Amino acid sequence: MPLSAEKTIETFLEENPPWEREGETIKAEFKFKDFNEAMGFVTRVALAAEKADHHPDIDIRWNKVTLVFSTHSEGGITKKDLDLAQMASSWG
């Protein structure tokens, strides 16, 4: 990965808690008041992901939602991942 891309990822992670890097993915857990709120969040993420044709791994545990982004076709983290992660953060 080019140095500029690495720096972009590092900057994103510094500016966007709760996102963390795990290998070639970025991951965050969001906690909500209840299952309904968690599912509303998942629905917003799903609609944005479908529109972008870029889909995260989503794990739902009652009021907790974990999102994992990676661009498998590119072998790692790309701008698509960062853009959707930032969008998800604004809803979480």
C-alpha positions as CSV (number, residue, x, y, z in Angstrom):
1,M,0.0,0.0,0.0
2,P,1.4,3.4,-0.9
3,L,2.6,5.5,2.0
4,S,0.0,8.2,1.3
5,A,-2.8,5.7,1.6
6,E,-1.3,4.4,4.9
7,K,-1.2,8.0,6.2
8,T,-4.8,8.5,5.2
9,I,-5.9,5.4,7.1
10,E,-4.0,6.4,10.2
11,T,-5.5,9.9,10.1
12,F,-9.0,8.5,9.7
13,L,-8.5,6.2,12.7
14,E,-7.2,9.1,14.8
15,E,-10.1,11.3,13.9
16,N,-12.9,8.7,14.0
17,P,-13.2,6.7,17.2
18,P,-14.3,3.9,17.7
19,W,-12.8,2.6,14.5
20,E,-9.7,0.4,14.9
21,R,-7.5,-1.4,12.5
22,E,-7.4,-5.1,12.5
23,G,-4.9,-6.3,9.8
24,E,-6.4,-5.3,6.5
25,T,-9.7,-4.2,7.9
26,I,-11.2,-1.5,10.0
27,K,-13.7,-2.4,12.7
28,A,-16.0,-0.6,15.1
29,E,-18.6,-1.6,17.6
30,F,-21.7,0.6,18.2
31,K,-24.0,0.2,21.2
32,F,-27.6,1.3,21.2
33,K,-30.4,1.7,23.7
34,D,-32.2,-1.5,22.4
35,F,-32.6,-3.9,19.5
36,N,-34.9,-1.5,17.6
37,E,-32.3,1.2,17.5
38,A,-29.6,-1.2,16.6
39,M,-31.7,-2.5,13.6
40,G,-32.4,1.0,12.5
41,F,-28.7,1.7,12.4
42,V,-28.1,-1.5,10.5
43,T,-30.8,-0.6,8.0
44,R,-29.2,2.8,7.3
45,V,-25.8,1.2,6.9
46,A,-27.2,-1.5,4.6
47,L,-28.9,1.1,2.3
48,A,-25.8,3.2,2.0
49,A,-23.7,0.1,1.4
50,E,-26.0,-1.2,-1.3
51,K,-26.0,2.3,-3.0
52,A,-22.2,2.3,-2.9
53,D,-22.0,-1.4,-4.0
54,H,-19.7,-2.0,-1.1
55,H,-20.8,-4.2,1.8
56,P,-19.4,-4.6,5.3
57,D,-19.5,-7.6,7.5
58,I,-22.2,-6.9,10.1
59,D,-22.6,-8.7,13.4
60,I,-25.7,-7.9,15.4
61,R,-26.0,-8.8,19.1
62,W,-29.2,-7.3,20.5
63,N,-28.1,-3.7,21.1
64,K,-24.6,-4.0,19.8
65,V,-23.6,-3.8,16.1
66,T,-20.1,-4.5,14.9
67,L,-19.1,-3.4,11.4
68,V,-16.0,-4.6,9.6
69,F,-14.9,-2.9,6.3
70,S,-12.3,-4.1,3.8
71,T,-12.1,-4.0,0.0
72,H,-11.4,-7.6,-0.7
73,S,-10.9,-7.0,-4.4
74,E,-8.1,-4.5,-3.6
75,G,-6.6,-6.6,-0.8
76,G,-7.2,-4.1,2.0
77,I,-8.6,-0.8,3.2
78,T,-9.6,1.7,0.5
79,K,-11.4,5.1,0.3
80,K,-14.7,3.2,-0.1
81,D,-14.2,1.7,3.4
82,L,-13.3,5.0,5.0
83,D,-16.2,6.8,3.4
84,L,-18.8,4.3,4.5
85,A,-17.2,3.9,8.0
86,Q,-17.4,7.7,8.5
87,M,-21.0,7.7,7.3
88,A,-21.8,4.9,9.7
89,S,-20.1,6.8,12.6
90,S,-22.4,9.7,12.0
91,W,-25.4,7.5,12.6
92,G,-24.0,5.5,15.5
